[in-house]
Amino acid sequence: MRVFLDMVGCRLNQSELETLARQFRAAGYTIAETPKGADLAVINTCTVTAAADSDSRAKARQAFRAGAKQIVLTGCWVTMHPNEAQALPGVTHIVPNNQKDTLVSQLTELHDLEPLEREPLPGNRHRTRMFIKVQDGCDNHCTFCITRLARGAGRSRSIRDILADIRAALGQDKDAEDSVPVVREIVLSGVHLGSWGQDFSPPLHLRHLVQAILQECDVPRLRLSSLEPWDLDENFFRLWENPRLCRHLHLPLQSGCAETLRRMARKTTPTEYARLVETARALIPNVAITTDIIVGFPGEDENEFAQSLDFIQDMEFAGGHVFTFSPRPGTAAARLSSQVSPSIRKQRSEQVRKTIAMSAQAYRRAFLGKIVSVLWESARYIPLQGWYASGLSDNYLRVNALVSQPKTNQISNVRLTTLMGEEMSGELLS
């Protein structure tokens, strides 16, 4: 039996897809690279924006046209729109988020699944890093966000279970002999990652989990996905004294205007956010700070947008995602008055994108002549020259270099020599 796995959306969806792959292998399935002729196609959907809804429907239709015999849809879009999902051509099952953990057993009637060695997904999902889900759900009430409704209340996984997943991903299972690492970077993911441990008794903080991972697992690189700024403090940033923690913090801002943030029900202000970034940069040299921005939020007039744009310029982000406000049915923001016209939203989006692109380029330029460690992801052969390898530094710089042989899933030191658009090239150091 061949199963094709695909997804739309965030790193948490990627983590869940890799878990499904391991469970399907335990049930005797083979993971297919494409949906063509697959016995089963499972798609993990997203509903964070209207575009994500559209992409989720498109993935299902693509699997149907490719000839997948059965199509199973799960994830946030399915949870919020089950009737529409069930009506798509070829869809045989829909599995809402609250049943996702038992998806494989529902389909295979195999209830006692034994964990197998983790392997990256085939085809375009071959990875040198593994996304580990440590938390799900969210207890915040950001007025624009549909994810809380789709995912439910916040809940944390135990340190024991997380460590077991990481050891399997690294090929470092205590019971295995001569383990070879499957991946060299672990990425912790969750809907509200920074809230990990708050639902325990007594409560724990995310820093306790990070400390446990660094102490108990021989992970070469540990990266954290998106973190809400109100969950962090100086003590947390001191964890980066350990060089295995990747120097990259993704801190969603959403708006640089205090009044807009108030309507969004965000638990921070521009002043508090700027102070946090200043602390992070002081304690983590050369850290890459990236962010999320929403433009065209209801009530965002020219003055509020100008304040936001000025603040974004001051923050000098190393990169970011810019979202044009998309009203999601069921959220408070969809009911707010003073909706911004689509044309103005688009115009503002372009302005913010350009601003972040300029600061990102300045961040990259500052690394010319410096040495960074790069985890190689791919390589292609160039006649008479050798292999052209591509990978990511710990602070999320895309780096290319000529190498004598492929070094995929290895970490090397590279001296950066050239800036080419959004990528950098350099010389491999022995």
Buried (B, 14 or more C-beta within 10 A) or exposed (E): EBBBBBBBBBBBBBBBBBBBBBBBBBBEBEBBBBBBEBBBBBBBBBBBBEEBBEBBBEBBBBBBEBEBBBBBBBBBBBBBBBEBBEEBEBBBBBBBBEEBBEBBBBBBEBEEBEBBBBBBBBEEBBBBBBBBBBBBBBBBEBBBBBBBBBBBEBBBBEBEEBBBBBBBBBBBBEEEEEBEBBBBBBBBBBBBBBBBBBBEEEEBBBBBBBBBBBEBBEBBBBBBBBBBBBBBEEEBBEBBEEEBBBBBBBBBBBBBBBBBBEBBBBBBBBEBBBEBBEBBBEBBEBBBBBBBBBBBBBBBEEEBBEBBBBBBBEBBBBBBBBBBBBBBEEBBBBEBEEBBEEEBBEBBBEBBBEBBBEBBBEBBEEBEEEBBBBBBBBBEEEEEEBBBBBBBBBBBBBBBBBBEEBBBBBBBEBBBEEBEEEEBBBEBEE
